[in-house]
Amino acid sequence: MSKQIGCLKQFRTQLTFEEIMVNSVERNMNKDIPDILIRAQELQKAGDYTYSCKLYKQFWENNDVHPLRFKALFEVADNYYHAGDYRLAMQGYQEFLDYCSSQLDTTAEERGWIDAYTKLAHSRLTTIGECNHV
């Protein structure tokens, strides 16, 4: 039990730092964010991970060149993570990391976004592993 409490404290500290970094990146993103991504994020914040995940997947599948496509893929994994389905979250984060590593033709701004989300994905994978969620 004490290991889980320690793991949660470490997770909260790490999460706070990582989310501050990602939130600052999000504030600098293009102001023309598609409605489907806004709705998916609202649902995620409200705890409706299933429908949020569905919208992010829909955006991912229907927008193969949109600069926020990587974010949709990350959020699919993050929805699984927040819903407690750590096995699917790990698969999703790995798919996200694989996708990001294959993106060679990105602008400096896009690379900054991808780098921030990549760090958060690695952080989530570490937390899942350390807390023995799988």
Stockholm file with secondary structure:
# STOCKHOLM 1.0

chainA/1-134         MSKQIGCLKQFRTQLTFEEIMVNSVERNMNKDIPDILIRAQELQKAGDYTYSCKLYKQFWENNDVHPLRFKALFEVADNYYHAGDYRLAMQGYQEFLDYCSSQLDTTAEERGWIDAYTKLAHSRLTTIGECNHV
#=GR chainA/1-134 SS CHHHHHHHHHHHHHHHHHHHHHHHHHHTSCSCCCHHHHHHHHHHHTTCHHHHHHHHHHHHHHCTTCTTHHHHHHHHHHHHHHHTCHHHHHHHHHHHHHHHHTCCSCCHHHHHHHHHHHHHHHHHHHHHHHTTCC
#=GC SS_cons         CHHHHHHHHHHHHHHHHHHHHHHHHHHTSCSCCCHHHHHHHHHHHTTCHHHHHHHHHHHHHHCTTCTTHHHHHHHHHHHHHHHTCHHHHHHHHHHHHHHHHTCCSCCHHHHHHHHHHHHHHHHHHHHHHHTTCC
//
